Amino acid sequence: MNANYRLRQVTLNDAAQLQESCWPNWSIEAVRDLLQRVDGISRRNRGLGIVAYNEADILGYGQLTVWPRTTEISDLIVTPGYRSHGIGTAIILHLIDKVRAWHLPQVEIGVALNNPRALALYQRLGFQEDRIINLDLGHGVEPVMYLTMSVTQEIHSPE
């Protein structure tokens, strides 16, 4: 497996490949809806979506949305066969760099508490627990922890 990859802004043409590699349980219409929403926020300069890709496939996705009171990283996913190769970390760090370039003070990220690997990654990157709320992420209501980071702090990729 080749873990060499690059990052770029998502396009509406990525829907089929994203559905196949990242969201096989979603309908193509649901993936297209997500990409149309992110295209709209991008056009209004209120966020963007990023894909990690190699010469053959899309390997991951992450989204940044600027809300009135915060900026949020969401919908982060890495294709199962490419997890633990630094792709999720690279997407997060790229999105944090965007927050910093846009001169926004902080960023937050949510994680279902039944996903300890993601929670550990976010904490290693410097995110701090802020609050827990119960949300329905598609499998019934579950606790979701939101973590925040001041983008003025220096971040380091975990070794």
C-alpha positions as CSV (number, residue, x, y, z in Angstrom):
1,M,0.0,0.0,0.0
2,N,1.4,3.4,-1.0
3,A,0.8,6.0,1.6
4,N,2.2,8.8,-0.5
5,Y,-0.5,11.5,-0.8
6,R,-1.2,15.1,-1.4
7,L,-3.9,17.5,-0.2
8,R,-6.2,19.6,-2.3
9,Q,-9.6,21.3,-2.1
10,V,-12.5,19.0,-2.8
11,T,-14.6,19.5,-5.9
12,L,-18.1,18.4,-6.8
13,N,-16.6,15.8,-9.2
14,D,-15.1,13.9,-6.2
15,A,-18.5,12.6,-5.0
16,A,-18.3,9.1,-6.5
17,Q,-14.8,8.5,-5.4
18,L,-15.5,9.8,-1.9
19,Q,-18.6,7.7,-1.7
20,E,-16.7,4.6,-2.7
21,S,-13.6,5.1,-0.6
22,C,-14.8,7.0,2.5
23,W,-18.6,6.7,2.8
24,P,-19.7,3.4,1.2
25,N,-22.8,3.2,3.4
26,W,-24.0,6.6,2.2
27,S,-26.0,7.1,-0.9
28,I,-24.3,9.0,-3.7
29,E,-27.0,11.7,-3.2
30,A,-25.9,12.2,0.4
31,V,-22.3,12.6,-0.6
32,R,-23.3,15.1,-3.3
33,D,-25.4,17.0,-0.8
34,L,-22.4,17.3,1.5
35,L,-20.1,18.5,-1.3
36,Q,-22.7,21.0,-2.5
37,R,-23.0,22.4,1.1
38,V,-19.2,22.7,1.3
39,D,-19.0,24.3,-2.1
40,G,-21.5,26.9,-0.9
41,I,-19.6,27.7,2.2
42,S,-16.4,27.9,0.2
43,R,-18.0,30.3,-2.3
44,R,-19.0,32.5,0.7
45,N,-15.5,32.3,2.2
46,R,-16.9,30.5,5.2
47,G,-15.0,27.3,5.0
48,L,-13.7,24.6,2.7
49,G,-13.4,20.8,2.2
50,I,-10.0,19.1,1.7
51,V,-9.2,15.7,0.2
52,A,-6.1,13.6,0.6
53,Y,-5.4,11.7,-2.6
54,N,-2.7,9.6,-4.3
55,E,-2.3,8.8,-8.0
56,A,-5.3,6.4,-7.9
57,D,-7.7,7.2,-5.1
58,I,-9.1,9.7,-2.6
59,L,-7.8,8.6,0.8
60,G,-9.5,11.0,3.2
61,Y,-11.6,14.1,3.7
62,G,-12.0,16.9,6.2
63,Q,-14.1,20.1,6.3
64,L,-13.7,23.5,7.9
65,T,-16.7,25.7,8.6
66,V,-16.6,29.2,10.0
67,W,-19.6,29.7,12.3
68,P,-20.5,33.0,14.0
69,R,-18.9,32.0,17.3
70,T,-16.3,29.4,16.3
71,T,-14.6,27.6,13.5
72,E,-15.1,23.8,13.3
73,I,-13.3,20.9,11.7
74,S,-15.8,18.3,10.8
75,D,-16.6,15.2,8.7
76,L,-13.0,14.0,9.1
77,I,-12.6,10.5,7.6
78,V,-9.7,8.4,6.3
79,T,-10.3,5.3,4.1
80,P,-9.9,2.3,6.5
81,G,-6.9,0.8,4.7
82,Y,-5.0,4.1,5.0
83,R,-5.6,4.9,8.7
84,S,-2.5,5.3,10.9
85,H,-0.5,6.7,8.0
86,G,-0.7,10.3,9.1
87,I,-3.4,11.3,6.7
88,G,-5.9,12.5,9.3
89,T,-3.2,14.4,11.1
90,A,-2.1,16.1,7.8
91,I,-5.7,17.1,7.0
92,I,-6.2,18.5,10.5
93,L,-2.9,20.4,10.4
94,H,-3.8,21.8,7.0
95,L,-7.2,23.0,8.2
96,I,-5.6,24.6,11.3
97,D,-3.2,26.4,9.0
98,K,-6.2,27.8,7.1
99,V,-7.8,29.0,10.4
100,R,-4.5,30.7,11.3
101,A,-4.2,32.3,7.8
102,W,-7.7,33.6,8.1
103,H,-6.8,35.2,11.5
104,L,-9.4,33.4,13.4
105,P,-8.7,32.8,17.2
106,Q,-9.7,29.2,17.7
107,V,-10.9,26.0,16.1
108,E,-12.9,23.1,17.5
109,I,-13.4,19.5,16.6
110,G,-16.0,17.0,17.8
111,V,-15.6,13.3,18.4
112,A,-18.0,10.6,19.4
113,L,-16.8,9.2,22.8
114,N,-16.9,5.7,21.3
115,N,-14.0,6.7,19.0
116,P,-11.0,6.7,21.4
117,R,-8.4,6.7,18.6
118,A,-9.7,9.9,17.2
119,L,-10.0,11.5,20.6
120,A,-6.3,10.5,21.4
121,L,-5.2,12.0,18.1
122,Y,-6.9,15.3,18.7
123,Q,-5.5,15.5,22.2
124,R,-2.0,14.7,20.9
125,L,-2.4,17.6,18.5
126,G,-3.2,20.0,21.4
127,F,-7.0,20.1,21.4
128,Q,-8.5,20.5,24.9
129,E,-11.8,19.2,26.2
130,D,-14.5,21.9,26.1
131,R,-17.9,20.3,26.4
132,I,-19.9,17.1,25.9
133,I,-23.3,17.1,24.2
134,N,-25.6,14.4,23.1
135,L,-26.1,14.3,19.3
136,D,-27.5,11.9,16.8
137,L,-24.7,11.1,14.3
138,G,-26.8,8.7,12.4
139,H,-26.8,5.7,14.9
140,G,-29.0,7.2,17.6
141,V,-28.2,9.8,20.3
142,E,-24.6,9.5,21.7
143,P,-22.2,11.7,23.7
144,V,-19.9,13.8,21.5
145,M,-17.0,15.7,23.1
146,Y,-16.0,19.0,21.5
147,L,-12.4,20.0,21.9
148,T,-11.0,23.4,21.2
149,M,-7.6,24.8,20.3
150,S,-6.3,28.4,20.2
151,V,-4.6,28.7,16.8
152,T,-2.1,31.1,18.3
153,Q,-0.4,28.2,20.1
154,E,2.3,26.2,18.3
155,I,1.1,22.7,17.2
156,H,3.4,19.7,16.6
157,S,2.7,16.6,14.7
158,P,2.8,13.6,17.0
159,E,5.8,11.4,16.5
